[in-house]
């Protein structure tokens, strides 16, 4: 098998083996968890793998070429390892997963048999089932440049190049009031006009929801308070006093890039592309029919 060391091959071919599985899950918030189906804890490569935590795996399908490897991990929900609250909050979405076959008598003899990420998670009867997707899964995603009027970049990414820590484009403050898990209210957001944070991002900096974030749907004033509404609720408990960061939003228009962010040089849209009506246009005697900008 690919990546199998000579020492591991010799151990497997020796007839008498002492193998177990070891799993490492690295979440996007920096938390790393290790599991093993052996009856005692193991450690290697800086990971600690706990025994008896209830994680195991079904058959692993692997193939040569660019075929997608896949498997499924199953385990029990517990306060010590994988909790239902963390799953509900989305903390395991897209987490990196590695699986080894390890000689528990000599952990230096091992084989990294799977590397990928967690896909769909489902829960039932106090247990969870996690779909595991191999590295070649990323090849199924369409890539390439999209030619359209609005900007295709994400504010602050490599294409946009706007510095998100620029003064005036973000604010850190404690939560005053929250309703329905997605509507945040403050008495005042001095210095920021209504709509400044629409299409922006709200990040939780402290509390039970620390590390979670949401996309801002609306930024409005109802006369007495400033309302920041998210598209989806924060999937963890948020209480008054928890710190959040509000990031200014971008509506992808050229005018906003020039006037709001002073970043027109990095605009990734094509504002002068004719609309669909130009395809259906026909010659005419009067009026302008040049196919020019229709902004």
N, C-alpha and C positions, 0 to 999 in steps of 0.2 A: 504493500500500500504506500501511497505517496507520503513522504515525510517520516516514514518509520525508520528509526535508528537500527543499526546492526545489533545493539544490545537488546532492544525490544524484540526484534525478530528471533534472536537466539533464545530469549526467554519463552516466547510463544511456541517455538519449535521444540523446546525441551521436553514437552509432554506433561509436565507438572507446572501449573501456573498459579500465581497469586495476584490476580488482577481484580481491580474494581474501577468504577467510574468516578470521576471528579468533575464537578461543574463549577464554573465561575460566572457570576452575573454582574456586569458593570452597568449601573444605571446612569442616566444622563445627568443626574444631580451629584455624581461623584461617589455614591454609596456602592460598595463592592461586597457581594455575598458569595460564600463558597459552600458547596454541599458535596457529600460523598455517600455512596451506598455501602461503604465499608462500615465495620462496627466500631471503629475508632477514628478520631480526628487525624487529618493529614495536613501537611504544609509543604509548599514548594513555590518557587517563582514569586515570592512575596504574598501569596494567597494562603488563607486559612480555610480549610474545608471541614465543615462540621458534620459529624455522623449523626444519624437518627433524626434528621430534620425533615424527612418525608418527601424528598425530591427524587424522582426516578425518571426514566425515559422509555419510550416505546422504540420500535425498530427504526434505525436510521437508514434512510435511502440515500445512496451516493452513486454517482455515475461519472464517467469520463466526459471530457469536452465541456460545453457550457450549460449542461443540464442543471436544473435547480435542485440542490440538496434540500431535504426537508425531514423533519422529525417532529415529535411532540413530547414535551415534558409534563409530567403530572406530579402533583404533590398536595399536601394538606396545608390549609390555612392555619397559622398560629401567630401568637404575639412575638415569638422569638425569631421568626425568619420572614416568611412572606405573609403579610397581613392583608386582610380584605380592604382596609382603609387605604393602603398604599396602591392597591390595584385599582380601586375606584377613583383615586386621585390621578391615575395615569402615570405613576412614577416608574412603571415597568415598560411603558410604551417605547419601543425601539431600543431597549437595553441590549448591550452586547453580551453574547453568550459564547463560552468556550467549554468544550468537553474533552477530557482526556481519558484514555485507558491507562491505568497506573499500576505498577507493581508495588503493592502496599508494603512489601518487605524492603524495597529499595526504590524510593520515589524518583530517583534520578533516571530510572528505566520507565519511560512513559511515551505515549504517542498522542499528539493532538489530533483527534479524529474528527472534530467538528468545530467550526467557527462561524458565527452568524449573528442574528438578532431575533428578538422576540416580536412575533407578529400579533395575531389575534389571541386575546386572553378571554377565557370564559370560566365562570364559577358555578358550582353546583354541589350541594350536600356537604359543605365544609371543605371542599377541595377545589383546586384550580387545574385547568388544562391550558398550557401555553404552546401555541404554534411556533416552531423555530424555523427560521428561514436562513438558508445559506448565503454566502457572500455573492454568489452569482445572481441572487434575486434582484440586486441593483441594476442588472443589465436589462431587466424587463421594463424599467422606467423610460419613457420617451425623453430624449434630450435634444437640444438644438435651439437655435435662435428663433424667436417668434416675432414676426414683423407686424406690429400693430401701433395704433396711435398712442395709447397709454404706455407709460414706462413699465418695463418688465422686471426691473430690479427691485429688491427688497431694501427698504431704508437701512443704510448702514452696512450692506454687504459689499463684496468685492467689486461689483459693478457700480454700485452707488457711490461708495467711498466717503459718504458723509459721516463725520465723527459724532457718534451718539451722545458723547459726553460734553458736547458743545453747550456752554451756558445758555439757558433760556429754552432749551428743547427737552428738558426733563425735570421732574420734581419728585423728591422723596418726602413723604409725609405719613402720619399715622391715620388709620381709618377712623372716621367719625361715626358713620352709620352705613350699614349694608342691608339691602333687602333682596330676598329671593336668590341670594348667592351670586348675583350678577349685576346689581345696581348699587353703586357706591355714591354716597352723598357727603358733601362738605359744605360748611357755611360759606366758605370763600376760597377761591384759587386766584389770589391776587397776582396780576401780571400776565395772566393767560386769558385771552379772549375766548368766548364760547366757540366750540368747534375745533379748538387748537389740537386737542388730543384725539379727535375722531379718526378712526382707522389706525390708531396707534396701538400701544401695548401697555398692559398693566402687569407688573411683576410683583409677586409677594416676596418680601425681604425678611419677614420674621413670622413667628407663630406656627401653628400646625400646618399651614399651607405654604410654608417657606419653600421657594424653588419653583412653585407653580406660576403660571401666567395665563393671560387671556387677551384676545384681540378686542379692542374697543369699538363698539358699534356706534354709540352716540356720545357726544359731549355737549350738554345743553344746560341752560339755567331755567329753573321753573319759577323764578321770581324771588324765592327765599333761599334756595340752596343750589349748589352746582352738582349736576348729576353726570356720573360716568357710568354708562351701561355697556356691559360686555355682550358679545354674541352668545356665549355659553357660560354657565355658572362655573365658578372656581370649585373644583371637586374635592374640597376639604373645608374644615371649619375655619371661618374667618370671624374674628371678634374685634370690637373697637379697641384701638391701640396698636394693632398689628401694623407694621410698617409696609408701605407699598412704594413702588416707583412707577410714575406715569411717564410714558414716552410719547413725544409728539407724533402725530399721524401724517401720512402722505397719501394724497388722493390720486397719485400717478400722473397728474396733468403737468404739462410743460410750464404753465404759468406758476403753479405752486413750486415747482423745482427752482424756478428763477427768483420768485419773489419771497417765498417762505424760507427756502433753504439756501439760496444763493449758490446753487450747485448745478447750474444748467450745463456746464461742460461735461458732466457725467450722466446726463439724461439718456436713458436707454430706450426711449420710444421713438416713433416715427410720426410726428404730428401732421406732416404734409401728405401722408398717404391718402389718395382719394377714397371716398366712401363707396359703398356698393352701388349707389345710384349712378355713379360715373360709368360703371360697366354697361348700364342700360341706356346711356345717353345717346342721342342722335343729333345730327347737324340741325341747326336752326338759324333763322335769319336775324333774330334780335336777341339781345342779352349776351352775357358772357358765357362762353362754353369752352373754356380753356383747360379745364381739368386741374386748375390750381388749388391752393389750399382751401379747405372748407371747414375750418375750425369754427 
